[in-house]
Amino acid sequence: MKKRKSLVVTLAMILIIQLAAVFPVFAEGETPAVGAPAELSVSSQYNNKAIMTWTQVEGAAGYEVWRNGKLLTSTTENTYRNTGLKAKKKYTYQVRAFTADGQYSAFTSPVNIKAKKRAPKVLVVDTSVRNTPIVRKLKKAGCKTTRTTKASKVDPKKYDALVIPGGGDIDASFYGQNNDSRNYWINKKLDKVQIAAVKAFAKEGKPVLGICRGSQVINVAFGGTLNQHIGWHIGRRSISTRSGAWQKGTYSGPVYHAHHQAVNKLGKGLRATQWDKADGTIEGFEHKTLPVYGVQWHPESPFSGKGFKLFKKFTKVIKTQLAE
């Protein structure tokens, strides 16, 4: 019996020593060899990923990230992206610092999250009823939309993508010209908000889609110009698409048009991808390096064949970016 008790005591002491190596116990009045990260912040985002950030610790050689009581990873940075979380499952994160000689700080307070997926958030800078079909197509493709024309509401940090739909003509002063007498529905205040929105989202590298007038807004925002009157393109017209272009496969047969202006000089970084078969008018473009796209035709129209594919493709671009 005494031998058994002795063995139990020995095993208990070994276990305590091993635990102490992993979770250092400090005597009363003692402090860890290195300070603990002051605050841990964890956010759960689309595609079931958790992004963690914490304050840097002076003298720390690195940090350990713990999840659900187990060591997840070690890093020398003060941020970590944890992907592949299971939807609806709960996770608890903590972080502690360590020194080059293997001493550890105390843990941060635990942060609890519940992994989840969410629909991409798309800002549509327009509130006109005539563009409601575009909003419906975006929702059908899986996006959550917000509509506004207020400059104060345009914040690329709050949204995953931007859409500029159709409408009237852009005030020609935004691209250094005087207005043609045939221009209509000019709204300089809206022009200013939409152009600024395109620049803001492009600066953040977030997806931007322009439809009809919206494509013209994008072109002007990137420093391009417009042909103010090409004659009216109304109804279904045939277009051609460059091989490998983003818009490839988003229509079948002739597509619906309703415009009298079009891209003239392309803005910086933009390249033409679609043309009107009858007169060579630029009908679509994309940016060379950014997820920025424009189409002069109307993919939301029932007269544009498989136009809905364009909204699905744009949504896929957004989801891919969010998953990175």
KAURDA-V660203 format. One record per pair of residues at least 6 apart in sequence whose ideal C-beta (glycine too) atoms are under 8 Angstrom apart, sorted by the first residue. I is the first residue (numbers start at 1). GAP is how many residues later the second one is. If there is no record, write none. Layout:
i=I gap=GAP
i=I gap=GAP
//
This chain:
i=24 gap=8
i=24 gap=79
i=24 gap=80
i=26 gap=6
i=32 gap=71
i=32 gap=72
i=32 gap=73
i=32 gap=74
i=33 gap=66
i=33 gap=70
i=33 gap=71
i=33 gap=72
i=34 gap=23
i=34 gap=25
i=34 gap=26
i=34 gap=63
i=34 gap=64
i=34 gap=65
i=34 gap=69
i=34 gap=70
i=34 gap=71
i=35 gap=22
i=35 gap=23
i=35 gap=24
i=35 gap=62
i=35 gap=70
i=36 gap=21
i=36 gap=60
i=36 gap=61
i=36 gap=69
i=36 gap=70
i=36 gap=71
i=36 gap=72
i=37 gap=17
i=37 gap=18
i=37 gap=19
i=37 gap=20
i=37 gap=26
i=37 gap=41
i=37 gap=58
i=37 gap=59
i=37 gap=60
i=37 gap=68
i=37 gap=71
i=38 gap=16
i=38 gap=17
i=38 gap=70
i=39 gap=15
i=39 gap=16
i=39 gap=69
i=40 gap=12
i=40 gap=13
i=40 gap=14
i=40 gap=53
i=40 gap=54
i=40 gap=55
i=40 gap=68
i=40 gap=69
i=40 gap=71
i=41 gap=11
i=41 gap=12
i=41 gap=13
i=41 gap=70
i=42 gap=8
i=42 gap=9
i=42 gap=10
i=42 gap=51
i=42 gap=69
i=42 gap=71
i=43 gap=7
i=43 gap=8
i=43 gap=70
i=44 gap=6
i=44 gap=41
i=44 gap=69
i=44 gap=70
i=44 gap=71
i=44 gap=72
i=45 gap=6
i=45 gap=73
i=45 gap=277
i=46 gap=71
i=46 gap=72
i=46 gap=74
i=46 gap=114
i=46 gap=273
i=46 gap=276
i=46 gap=277
i=47 gap=36
i=47 gap=70
i=47 gap=272
i=47 gap=275
i=47 gap=276
i=48 gap=35
i=48 gap=36
i=48 gap=37
i=48 gap=38
i=48 gap=39
i=48 gap=67
i=48 gap=68
i=48 gap=69
i=49 gap=32
i=49 gap=33
i=49 gap=34
i=49 gap=35
i=49 gap=36
i=49 gap=274
i=50 gap=31
i=50 gap=32
i=50 gap=35
i=50 gap=41
i=50 gap=43
i=50 gap=63
i=50 gap=65
i=51 gap=28
i=51 gap=29
i=51 gap=30
i=51 gap=31
i=52 gap=13
i=52 gap=27
i=52 gap=28
i=52 gap=29
i=52 gap=30
i=52 gap=41
i=52 gap=43
i=53 gap=25
i=53 gap=26
i=54 gap=9
i=54 gap=24
i=54 gap=25
i=54 gap=41
i=54 gap=54
i=55 gap=23
i=56 gap=22
i=57 gap=6
i=57 gap=40
i=57 gap=48
i=59 gap=40
i=60 gap=37
i=60 gap=38
i=60 gap=39
i=60 gap=45
i=61 gap=15
i=61 gap=37
i=61 gap=38
i=61 gap=39
i=62 gap=12
i=62 gap=13
i=62 gap=14
i=62 gap=35
i=62 gap=36
i=63 gap=11
i=63 gap=12
i=63 gap=13
i=63 gap=14
i=63 gap=15
i=63 gap=32
i=63 gap=33
i=63 gap=34
i=63 gap=35
i=64 gap=7
i=64 gap=9
i=64 gap=10
i=64 gap=31
i=64 gap=32
i=64 gap=33
i=64 gap=34
i=64 gap=40
i=65 gap=6
i=65 gap=7
i=65 gap=8
i=65 gap=9
i=65 gap=10
i=65 gap=15
i=65 gap=17
i=65 gap=28
i=65 gap=29
i=65 gap=30
i=66 gap=6
i=66 gap=27
i=66 gap=28
i=66 gap=29
i=66 gap=30
i=66 gap=41
i=67 gap=15
i=67 gap=24
i=67 gap=25
i=67 gap=26
i=68 gap=23
i=68 gap=24
i=69 gap=23
i=72 gap=10
i=73 gap=7
i=74 gap=24
i=83 gap=240
i=85 gap=6
i=85 gap=30
i=86 gap=29
i=87 gap=28
i=87 gap=29
i=87 gap=30
i=88 gap=26
i=88 gap=27
i=88 gap=28
i=89 gap=25
i=89 gap=26
i=90 gap=22
i=90 gap=23
i=90 gap=24
i=90 gap=25
i=91 gap=21
i=91 gap=22
i=91 gap=23
i=91 gap=24
i=92 gap=18
i=92 gap=19
i=92 gap=20
i=93 gap=17
i=93 gap=18
i=93 gap=19
i=93 gap=20
i=94 gap=13
i=94 gap=14
i=94 gap=15
i=94 gap=16
i=94 gap=17
i=95 gap=12
i=95 gap=13
i=96 gap=8
i=96 gap=9
i=96 gap=10
i=96 gap=11
i=96 gap=12
i=97 gap=7
i=97 gap=8
i=98 gap=6
i=98 gap=7
i=118 gap=26
i=119 gap=23
i=119 gap=24
i=119 gap=25
i=120 gap=22
i=120 gap=23
i=120 gap=24
i=120 gap=40
i=120 gap=41
i=120 gap=195
i=120 gap=198
i=120 gap=199
i=120 gap=202
i=121 gap=22
i=121 gap=23
i=121 gap=24
i=121 gap=25
i=121 gap=37
i=121 gap=38
i=121 gap=39
i=121 gap=40
i=122 gap=16
i=122 gap=21
i=122 gap=22
i=122 gap=23
i=122 gap=24
i=122 gap=37
i=122 gap=38
i=122 gap=39
i=122 gap=40
i=122 gap=41
i=122 gap=196
i=123 gap=22
i=123 gap=23
i=123 gap=24
i=123 gap=25
i=123 gap=30
i=123 gap=31
i=123 gap=35
i=123 gap=36
i=123 gap=38
i=123 gap=39
i=123 gap=40
i=123 gap=74
i=124 gap=7
i=124 gap=10
i=124 gap=11
i=124 gap=14
i=124 gap=21
i=124 gap=22
i=124 gap=23
i=124 gap=24
i=124 gap=38
i=124 gap=39
i=124 gap=40
i=124 gap=41
i=125 gap=22
i=125 gap=23
i=125 gap=24
i=125 gap=29
i=125 gap=37
i=125 gap=38
i=125 gap=39
i=125 gap=68
i=125 gap=69
i=125 gap=72
i=126 gap=21
i=126 gap=23
i=126 gap=38
i=126 gap=39
i=126 gap=41
i=126 gap=64
i=126 gap=68
i=127 gap=20
i=127 gap=21
i=127 gap=22
i=128 gap=37
i=128 gap=39
i=130 gap=36
i=130 gap=37
i=131 gap=34
i=131 gap=35
i=131 gap=36
i=133 gap=167
i=133 gap=168
i=134 gap=29
i=134 gap=31
i=134 gap=32
i=134 gap=77
i=134 gap=166
i=135 gap=10
i=135 gap=12
i=136 gap=164
i=137 gap=162
i=137 gap=163
i=137 gap=171
i=137 gap=174
i=138 gap=7
i=138 gap=25
i=138 gap=173
i=138 gap=177
i=139 gap=6
i=140 gap=168
i=140 gap=171
i=141 gap=167
i=141 gap=170
i=141 gap=171
i=141 gap=173
i=141 gap=174
i=142 gap=173
i=142 gap=177
i=143 gap=18
i=143 gap=172
i=143 gap=175
i=145 gap=18
i=146 gap=7
i=146 gap=13
i=148 gap=6
i=149 gap=41
i=149 gap=44
i=150 gap=43
i=151 gap=41
i=151 gap=42
i=151 gap=45
i=154 gap=39
i=154 gap=42
i=154 gap=43
i=154 gap=46
i=155 gap=45
i=156 gap=6
i=156 gap=44
i=156 gap=45
i=156 gap=47
i=156 gap=48
i=156 gap=50
i=157 gap=47
i=159 gap=42
i=159 gap=47
i=160 gap=46
i=160 gap=47
i=160 gap=158
i=160 gap=161
i=160 gap=162
i=161 gap=40
i=161 gap=45
i=161 gap=46
i=161 gap=47
i=161 gap=48
i=161 gap=153
i=161 gap=156
i=161 gap=157
i=162 gap=35
i=162 gap=36
i=162 gap=39
i=162 gap=44
i=162 gap=45
i=162 gap=46
i=162 gap=47
i=163 gap=45
i=163 gap=46
i=163 gap=47
i=163 gap=48
i=163 gap=51
i=164 gap=30
i=164 gap=33
i=164 gap=34
i=164 gap=44
i=164 gap=45
i=164 gap=46
i=164 gap=47
i=164 gap=49
i=164 gap=50
i=164 gap=51
i=164 gap=53
i=164 gap=54
i=165 gap=46
i=165 gap=47
i=165 gap=48
i=165 gap=49
i=166 gap=45
i=166 gap=46
i=166 gap=47
i=166 gap=48
i=166 gap=92
i=166 gap=132
i=167 gap=18
i=167 gap=20
i=167 gap=23
i=167 gap=45
i=167 gap=46
i=167 gap=47
i=168 gap=15
i=168 gap=16
i=168 gap=17
i=168 gap=18
i=168 gap=19
i=168 gap=45
i=169 gap=10
i=169 gap=14
i=169 gap=15
i=169 gap=16
i=169 gap=17
i=169 gap=44
i=169 gap=59
i=169 gap=92
i=170 gap=16
i=170 gap=21
i=170 gap=43
i=170 gap=46
i=170 gap=47
i=170 gap=50
i=170 gap=56
i=170 gap=91
i=171 gap=8
i=171 gap=15
i=171 gap=17
i=171 gap=20
i=172 gap=6
i=172 gap=7
i=172 gap=8
i=172 gap=11
i=172 gap=54
i=172 gap=56
i=173 gap=6
i=173 gap=15
i=174 gap=17
i=174 gap=18
i=174 gap=21
i=174 gap=46
i=175 gap=45
i=175 gap=49
i=175 gap=50
i=175 gap=51
i=176 gap=49
i=177 gap=48
i=177 gap=51
i=179 gap=7
i=179 gap=49
i=180 gap=48
i=180 gap=49
i=182 gap=46
i=182 gap=47
i=182 gap=78
i=183 gap=45
i=183 gap=46
i=183 gap=78
i=191 gap=26
i=194 gap=20
i=194 gap=23
i=194 gap=27
i=195 gap=22
i=195 gap=25
i=195 gap=26
i=198 gap=10
i=198 gap=12
i=198 gap=19
i=198 gap=20
i=198 gap=23
i=198 gap=24
i=198 gap=94
i=199 gap=22
i=201 gap=6
i=201 gap=7
i=202 gap=6
i=202 gap=19
i=202 gap=20
i=202 gap=85
i=202 gap=88
i=202 gap=90
i=205 gap=85
i=205 gap=86
i=206 gap=85
i=206 gap=115
i=207 gap=84
i=207 gap=85
i=207 gap=86
i=207 gap=107
i=207 gap=110
i=207 gap=111
i=207 gap=114
i=208 gap=10
i=208 gap=82
i=208 gap=83
i=208 gap=84
i=208 gap=85
i=209 gap=84
i=209 gap=85
i=209 gap=105
i=210 gap=6
i=210 gap=7
i=210 gap=8
i=210 gap=9
i=210 gap=83
i=210 gap=84
i=210 gap=85
i=211 gap=83
i=211 gap=84
i=211 gap=87
i=211 gap=88
i=211 gap=89
i=212 gap=46
i=212 gap=47
i=212 gap=83
i=212 gap=84
i=212 gap=85
i=212 gap=86
i=213 gap=46
i=214 gap=80
i=215 gap=48
i=215 gap=69
i=215 gap=70
i=215 gap=79
i=215 gap=80
i=215 gap=81
i=216 gap=10
i=216 gap=45
i=216 gap=46
i=216 gap=47
i=216 gap=78
i=216 gap=80
i=218 gap=49
i=218 gap=52
i=218 gap=74
i=218 gap=76
i=219 gap=6
i=219 gap=7
i=219 gap=44
i=219 gap=47
i=219 gap=48
i=219 gap=51
i=219 gap=66
i=219 gap=75
i=220 gap=6
i=220 gap=47
i=221 gap=46
i=222 gap=44
i=222 gap=45
i=222 gap=46
i=222 gap=47
i=222 gap=48
i=222 gap=65
i=223 gap=44
i=223 gap=45
i=224 gap=39
i=224 gap=40
i=224 gap=41
i=224 gap=42
i=224 gap=43
i=224 gap=44
i=224 gap=46
i=225 gap=39
i=225 gap=40
i=226 gap=35
i=226 gap=36
i=226 gap=37
i=226 gap=38
i=227 gap=34
i=227 gap=35
i=227 gap=36
i=227 gap=37
i=228 gap=33
i=229 gap=31
i=229 gap=32
i=230 gap=30
i=230 gap=31
i=230 gap=32
i=230 gap=49
i=230 gap=51
i=231 gap=29
i=232 gap=27
i=232 gap=28
i=233 gap=24
i=233 gap=25
i=233 gap=26
i=233 gap=27
i=233 gap=29
i=233 gap=43
i=233 gap=48
i=234 gap=23
i=234 gap=24
i=235 gap=21
i=235 gap=22
i=235 gap=68
i=236 gap=17
i=236 gap=18
i=236 gap=19
i=236 gap=20
i=236 gap=21
i=236 gap=67
i=236 gap=68
i=237 gap=17
i=237 gap=18
i=237 gap=20
i=237 gap=39
i=237 gap=40
i=237 gap=41
i=237 gap=60
i=238 gap=15
i=238 gap=16
i=238 gap=17
i=238 gap=38
i=238 gap=39
i=238 gap=40
i=239 gap=12
i=239 gap=15
i=239 gap=16
i=239 gap=35
i=239 gap=36
i=239 gap=37
i=239 gap=38
i=239 gap=44
i=239 gap=45
i=239 gap=58
i=240 gap=34
i=240 gap=35
i=240 gap=37
i=241 gap=6
i=241 gap=7
i=241 gap=32
i=241 gap=33
i=241 gap=43
i=242 gap=6
i=242 gap=30
i=242 gap=31
i=242 gap=32
i=245 gap=28
i=245 gap=29
i=245 gap=39
i=245 gap=41
i=246 gap=27
i=246 gap=40
i=246 gap=47
i=246 gap=67
i=247 gap=26
i=247 gap=27
i=247 gap=37
i=247 gap=39
i=247 gap=46
i=247 gap=48
i=247 gap=63
i=249 gap=57
i=249 gap=60
i=249 gap=64
i=250 gap=49
i=250 gap=56
i=250 gap=57
i=250 gap=59
i=250 gap=60
i=250 gap=63
i=251 gap=46
i=251 gap=48
i=251 gap=53
i=251 gap=54
i=251 gap=55
i=251 gap=56
i=251 gap=58
i=251 gap=59
i=252 gap=53
i=252 gap=54
i=253 gap=52
i=254 gap=51
i=255 gap=42
i=255 gap=43
i=255 gap=44
i=255 gap=46
i=255 gap=48
i=255 gap=49
i=255 gap=50
i=255 gap=52
i=256 gap=41
i=256 gap=42
i=256 gap=45
i=256 gap=47
i=256 gap=48
i=257 gap=39
i=257 gap=40
i=257 gap=41
i=258 gap=40
i=259 gap=37
i=262 gap=19
i=262 gap=20
i=262 gap=21
i=262 gap=34
i=263 gap=9
i=263 gap=18
i=263 gap=19
i=263 gap=22
i=263 gap=31
i=263 gap=33
i=266 gap=6
i=266 gap=16
i=266 gap=19
i=269 gap=18
i=269 gap=19
i=269 gap=20
i=269 gap=21
i=270 gap=15
i=270 gap=16
i=270 gap=17
i=270 gap=18
i=270 gap=22
i=270 gap=24
i=271 gap=14
i=271 gap=15
i=271 gap=16
i=271 gap=17
i=272 gap=10
i=272 gap=12
i=272 gap=13
i=273 gap=11
i=273 gap=12
i=273 gap=13
i=274 gap=8
i=274 gap=9
i=274 gap=10
i=274 gap=11
i=274 gap=21
i=274 gap=22
i=275 gap=6
i=275 gap=7
i=275 gap=8
i=276 gap=7
i=281 gap=15
i=282 gap=14
i=283 gap=12
i=283 gap=13
i=283 gap=14
i=284 gap=9
i=284 gap=10
i=284 gap=11
i=284 gap=12
i=284 gap=13
i=285 gap=8
i=285 gap=9
i=286 gap=6
i=286 gap=7
i=286 gap=8
i=287 gap=6
i=291 gap=26
i=291 gap=30
i=293 gap=21
i=295 gap=15
i=297 gap=7
i=298 gap=6
i=298 gap=9
i=299 gap=8
i=299 gap=9
i=299 gap=10
i=299 gap=11
i=299 gap=12
i=300 gap=7
i=300 gap=11
i=301 gap=6
//
